[in-house]
Amino acid sequence: MKVQIDPGRCQGHGRCYDLAPGLFEEDDEGYGRVPGDGAIPPGQEQAARLAAANCPERAVVLTEEA
């Protein structure tokens, strides 16, 4: 599973990095960002889903890897 943030939708609410600080970071302007390639480490899938479900703009996008 991978995660990314759609920068066109993100409004900087910060719920992603508050709920899943191991998966998201805050940039210099307060917007969320995904460090690295967005691969979600084993055991962090639920945190990623929680962050995606709580993003008001639906800017957090999860993709399943084949």
PyMOL commands that set and color helices and strands:
alter all, ss='L'
color gray80, all
select helices_A, chain A and resi 15-19+45-53
alter helices_A, ss='H'
color red, helices_A
select strands_A, chain A and resi 2-5+25-26+32-33+60-63
alter strands_A, ss='S'
color yellow, strands_A
deselect
rebuild
show_as cartoon
